[in-house]
Structure formats: structure tokens, C-alpha cells
Amino acid sequence: MTYYPNNPNGQATSANSTPVVLSTSQELILQTTSDKLPTAINDMPSDVTPSLPVRISPQKYNDCSFAQVGSGLLTTDFTQISIGTGMAVNQSAGNLVITTGTTVNAEFVARGIYQVNGAQTLKQITTLSQRIVNNNFFIELVDIIGDTLAYNIVNTTTVDVTKTAHGFTAQNVGQRMDLCALSSVGVPMEGVIASIPDANTIRFTVAGYPASGSGTLSLTGYNKIELLYTGTTATNATFNTRRKGWQNTAVTATINTSASGHLAAINTENGVSSLSDKTLVAGIALTDRTSWDTNTPQPDVNMFVQIRAKNGTTAPASTTTWTIGMIRVEDYIASQVSIVSTRQQSLNNSLPVRVLSAPSTAVTGTITASNTAGTAAHSAAVSGNPVYVNGKVVPSTIATVDVSLVAGDAGGLPTTTGQQLIIKENSTAELDYNFNFSTVASTVTVQPFVPASGTASVRNYIKQLAISTDALGTGGVAWILDGALTVSSIAITTGLCTTSTNHDLKIGDSVVFTALAAGTGVSTNTVYYVTSVGSATTFNFALTIGGANVVPSVAYTGTTVYRILYQQHFRATGIPQTTIITFPNPLRGIANMITNFLIPTTMTSGTIYITSTGYRGF
């Protein structure tokens, strides 16, 4: 067998070197190896397809820490492209230190020697001695169109740049790139392609240029990812991306302060460029700040890290020191992975997940808690730290009850100070009451029945009445009344009743007037029914439910009205044995008002005894 090493097909050509003759044993080894190699795969591999060893390529990792000490840019990982008048650069204590000076349009440009593309992460540490206007500091990933390119200023808004066989056409008009590292007059800035005069000239629209002049410059950033420190706020930085000359509107991100230094990380993969940062404290996680998924450079574009410090078209008020602690670029292959399985898994097969970032994550769906530590089977001895399900001890005085809860709030389980869970149909825990009341049946004035709660927004609720009487002179009726409402007027034209405080009435409620002042058409101690509620302080009423509104013939200017909460009839023989009356829906009084009792017509003699049971609540 004859093998021609310079021909991948193993056959001789006129340009081949001398052939190599293999021994029989070598031919046997090659044949055996060849038999083990897979042939061209037209179908999916099976379990008998010969396998090949695969070695994962190590991560491409470039780290510049500016270890040398001295004047100038000393690291071999970066090349200085230009430095403006009044600017200075040195390396000290592992840092790159750039001072801006105060010269108008002065610019420092340095570029990394390593190119990256595809997925990458750029990390850098920046500290700025001050943040003032007319200072701009760029950390960017850029592609390079050309360096030391000749430029000629056509007029104050037009510059021609010479680039042999540049490849741009009229279809590129409107696209942007950066004009930087100018050797002569002009303004380092973002230029917009205005036209393509010829195959070797690109014409840009600019601003603030002199009427004429020439020199050399660099064209960079036709594709770029840019972090810019500009403006006077130490906790702000702008972030933007550019793809083939088209860019977003730069977004201002909130960062950790550049005054004491922060570590910024720019990550690009799968079409998304994102910015995060952290303080210079060990163990602190990066915080996501902002991201762009539009106009990000294509993954096949070769890019370089570039450092730029640029003064504005107006001189900065004073010099600024920019300290760069380190710059690191990680270049890697991003692989999108979908994890899909139809296999049934048990809890023992699940993988633990550690959450590294600080921001919270919203979780939807059903969450089932599992706590095996400290649990025990029913009637088994408890060890460890058992899980307690209990409530919150509620106050025993109405004045200290939490009144901040509103509809939709979560409420705790009420317990007593003895750790007993309180389960009640209506009551606010530990605020029950029992009040004993008695009155001579001949008394026909309004009497207090249950005292007011003493706390704003807390009401009396009556759940039960226990009633007994002596023999009465005559039969009759008695009312349990709500709190007294002062009526400022009853209108002569509409019968609209206006109260001085919120009346808490609903259509169909029964009311009674007492102590009527001047007016005609309304009677005292007569039951009326609410027909409409105009507002919290106005209502109309009628003699029957749903009847015609009562309209006084002479307007009332003041009186008192009560809502009737309950009406009890009595026979002359009385109620010798206590009768219990329970209310499925407790009688609900107006907040912080006395609940009252009234016998509208005398029963001449005898005594009525009532014990009311209820609670204070909201």
C-alpha cells in the first residue's frame, strides 16, 4: 500500500511529495482502524453504531489585570490606539488609571488583542473619581472597519473617510459607526453614513466639525455592545447594542455607584445582550439591570474589547480619574438545551435546585409543602421540632382590636392567652358581653339598653335576648332601637330626611321619630319604612313598605329618628318564665352608639326584665 501524505485522498499527483510505503503490519493496523470508523451516516445512529471519543473544548478565557506598574499602557493584552492632549495613562496596584484632563474633544482609545464572537461575557471593574458633564467613559465590544484611515472634512457636517474596497453601497446609507482616534481636528463621535461617493470613500454626516481639515482616524463599532458612563449621576450608566449600523435608543440603567467602584458584567448569547452588576464585596451576587434582544450583533462577527475616554465639545470643569480594576472576557459556545421526558419520576429522583440570585421569582399553580423533620404518626411520640399550626392571641379589650383589616386581607386564627383556638360563628374573640336591663312598664321615654363600645367603628351586636316580666297593667309593645340620629331637616317638597351623621339605613328598615320639632305631617312613635336611600345621610320614608313617600305640609327643621332593631309584644299576663329569643343574624347597631329601648305606649304597671347577650365587632 502506498500513502501520499500531502493528498487527503491518498492518491499521487504531480505536486505530491515522495510516497511512503507501509509495511504489512502497518497496513493491517490501518485496515482494522478503518473498519471501526463509522461510514457516512444517512440515518439516525443506533445502539450498535460505532462511537467516537469526544473531548469538550476548554473555555476561551482572557483576563487582563494590569499587573505591571509604571507610566503608560504596559499590559500586552491591550494596544493603545490614541491618547488625547492633556490625558495621561499609567498602571498602578493592578489597575489601569486614566486621567482625562480638560482639553476639548481629547480622547483615549485602547483595544484588546483578543477577538471574540458568538456567546461571551465581558466583566470589568470601574471606579470614577467624579461624574461631571462633558466626560464620557466607554467599555465596549466592537468590530473594526479600519485604523489610521485618512479622513477629509468637507464641511462642518460632512466628513469623507478613505477605506480601500470598503464594500459599502447606497444600501448602507443611514447606518452608523464610530469615528474615533482622530489624529487632527474634528470631534470623536458616532457618524451616520450619508452616501458612498466611490468604492474607496465613505461619506459621513457629523456635527460640530470645523469647516476643513484632514488626518487619520479609526472606524469601529459597525457592530457593537456598549456600556457608557456619562452624566452626573454615579448610579447611572447607559447600555446599547448596534447591529450592522442600526441601533436601539440607549437605555439608562441604575447601577451600584461608580464612585466607590462596581463590577459590571455584559453577557451576550442566543441573541440577547444583558447588563448586570454588583458591589466590590465578596459573596455578593450580580443584579440584573437591563437587556436588549434587538440589534444585537450576529454571533459570527469578530469583536474586540475597546476602552474609550472622551471629553466633550465643551471642556470638562476638572480632570477625572478613571480606574479600571480588571477586564475579563469569557468566550464560549452557547448550547440551547430542552429537557423533555415522559418517564415517571419519584421524589427520590428529583434534583436539588439552588437559587443563586437575590431577586424573587413569582410561582403560580398549586404549592405542596413537605416537612419531614419533626413530624410523627398519629399517637406516636413526637421528637425534634414539630410543625405547629396555631393562631394569634387576640386582645381582650375593644380599644386594642386591630381595625386595619379590609376586604381581601389575610386574617390570622384567633386564640386565647391559654393557647385555645377560638371558633365562633360571629363574634370577635374575647369581646362578648351580657347586659341586664329592667324597666317599669309605664316608662315611655327612650332608655339606654346596651352601652356604646367606646371605640370608633366598633358596633354592638345582639345575638340573644332572655325576657321575663311581672304581670302587666295592660298589654303592649316595646322596641329595641339603634343609636339616636339627629335629623337636621325633612323637606316640604320631597319628604327627604337629612341626618347630621351617617344613618346606616337600608330600604325596608323600620324607623320611628321622637321629639319632633316644628313641622306638620309626621307623627312621633309611629312606625315608618325606608323607601329610598339617597346618600349616607339622606333617605325617604312611608307609612307602609314600598308605599308613597311621606311629605310634610310644613317642613321640619330638627327632630330625632331611630331605626327599630327588634319589636316585642307583651300580654297583660306578662311573661312569668324566661323566654329565650335567638337571632340567626345578630342585631347590628351603628358604630360606637348606644343601643336603646322604648315603650311607645304605657302598659301602666309591672316590670320588664331583659338580659341581652352579644359582642362588640366591626
C-alpha positions, 0 to 999 in steps of 0.5 A, a space after each residue: 500500500 502506498 500513502 501520499 501524505 500531502 493528498 487527503 485522498 491518498 492518491 499521487 499527483 504531480 505536486 505530491 511529495 515522495 510516497 511512503 510505503 507501509 509495511 504489512 503490519 502497518 497496513 493491517 493496523 490501518 485496515 482494522 482502524 478503518 473498519 471501526 470508523 463509522 461510514 457516512 451516516 444517512 440515518 439516525 445512529 443506533 445502539 450498535 453504531 460505532 462511537 467516537 471519543 469526544 473531548 469538550 473544548 476548554 473555555 476561551 478565557 482572557 483576563 487582563 489585570 494590569 499587573 505591571 506598574 509604571 507610566 503608560 499602557 504596559 499590559 500586552 493584552 491591550 494596544 493603545 490606539 490614541 491618547 488625547 492632549 492633556 490625558 495621561 495613562 499609567 498602571 498602578 496596584 493592578 489597575 489601569 488609571 486614566 486621567 482625562 484632563 480638560 482639553 476639548 474633544 481629547 480622547 483615549 482609545 485602547 483595544 484588546 488583542 483578543 477577538 471574540 464572537 458568538 456567546 461571551 461575557 465581558 466583566 470589568 471593574 470601574 471606579 470614577 473619581 467624579 461624574 461631571 458633564 462633558 466626560 464620557 467613559 466607554 467599555 465596549 465590544 466592537 468590530 473594526 472597519 479600519 485604523 489610521 484611515 485618512 479622513 477629509 472634512 468637507 464641511 462642518 457636517 460632512 466628513 469623507 473617510 478613505 477605506 480601500 474596497 470598503 464594500 459599502 453601497 447606497 444600501 448602507 446609507 443611514 447606518 452608523 459607526 464610530 469615528 474615533 482616534 482622530 489624529 487632527 481636528 474634528 470631534 470623536 463621535 458616532 457618524 451616520 453614513 450619508 452616501 458612498 461617493 466611490 468604492 474607496 470613500 465613505 461619506 459621513 454626516 457629523 456635527 460640530 466639525 470645523 469647516 476643513 481639515 484632514 488626518 487619520 482616524 479609526 472606524 469601529 463599532 459597525 457592530 457593537 455592545 456598549 456600556 457608557 458612563 456619562 452624566 452626573 449621576 454615579 448610579 447611572 450608566 447607559 447600555 446599547 447594542 448596534 447591529 450592522 449600523 442600526 441601533 436601539 435608543 440607549 437605555 439608562 440603567 441604575 447601577 451600584 455607584 461608580 464612585 466607590 467602584 462596581 463590577 459590571 458584567 455584559 453577557 451576550 448569547 442566543 441573541 440577547 445582550 444583558 447588563 448586570 452588576 454588583 458591589 466590590 464585596 465578596 459573596 455578593 451576587 450580580 443584579 440584573 439591570 437591563 437587556 436588549 434582544 434587538 440589534 444585537 450583533 450576529 454571533 459570527 462577527 469578530 469583536 474586540 474589547 475597546 476602552 474609550 475616554 472622551 471629553 466633550 465639545 465643551 471642556 470638562 470643569 476638572 480632570 477625572 480619574 478613571 480606574 479600571 480594576 480588571 477586564 475579563 472576557 469569557 468566550 464560549 459556545 452557547 448550547 440551547 438545551 430542552 429537557 423533555 421526558 415522559 418517564 415517571 419520576 419519584 421524589 427520590 429522583 428529583 434534583 436539588 435546585 439552588 437559587 443563586 440570585 437575590 431577586 424573587 421569582 413569582 410561582 403560580 399553580 398549586 404549592 405542596 409543602 413537605 416537612 419531614 423533620 419533626 413530624 410523627 404518626 398519629 399517637 406516636 411520640 413526637 421528637 425534634 421540632 414539630 410543625 405547629 399550626 396555631 393562631 394569634 392571641 387576640 386582645 381582650 379589650 375593644 380599644 386594642 382590636 386591630 381595625 386595619 383589616 379590609 376586604 381581601 386581607 389575610 386574617 390570622 386564627 384567633 386564640 386565647 392567652 391559654 393557647 385555645 383556638 377560638 371558633 365562633 360563628 360571629 363574634 370577635 374573640 374575647 369581646 362578648 358581653 351580657 347586659 341586664 336591663 329592667 324597666 317599669 312598664 309605664 316608662 315611655 321615654 327612650 332608655 339606654 339598653 346596651 352601652 356604646 363600645 367606646 371605640 370608633 367603628 366598633 358596633 354592638 351586636 345582639 345575638 340573644 335576648 332572655 325576657 321575663 316580666 311581672 304581670 302587666 297593667 295592660 298589654 303592649 309593645 316595646 322596641 329595641 332601637 339603634 343609636 339616636 340620629 339627629 335629623 337636621 331637616 325633612 323637606 316640604 317638597 320631597 319628604 327627604 330626611 337629612 341626618 347630621 351623621 351617617 344613618 346606616 339605613 337600608 330600604 325596608 328598615 323600620 324607623 320611628 321619630 321622637 321629639 319632633 320639632 316644628 313641622 306638620 305631617 309626621 307623627 312621633 312613635 309611629 312606625 315608618 319604612 325606608 323607601 329610598 336611600 339617597 346618600 349616607 345621610 339622606 333617605 325617604 320614608 312611608 307609612 307602609 313598605 314600598 308605599 308613597 313617600 311621606 311629605 310634610 305640609 310644613 317642613 321640619 327643621 330638627 327632630 330625632 329618628 331611630 331605626 327599630 332593631 327588634 319589636 316585642 309584644 307583651 300580654 297583660 299576663 306578662 311573661 312569668 318564665 324566661 323566654 329565650 329569643 335567638 337571632 340567626 343574624 345578630 342585631 347590628 347597631 351603628 358604630 360606637 352608639 348606644 343601643 336603646 329601648 322604648 315603650 311607645 305606649 304605657 302598659 301602666 304597671 309591672 316590670 320588664 326584665 331583659 338580659 341581652 347577650 352579644 359582642 362588640 365587632 366591626 
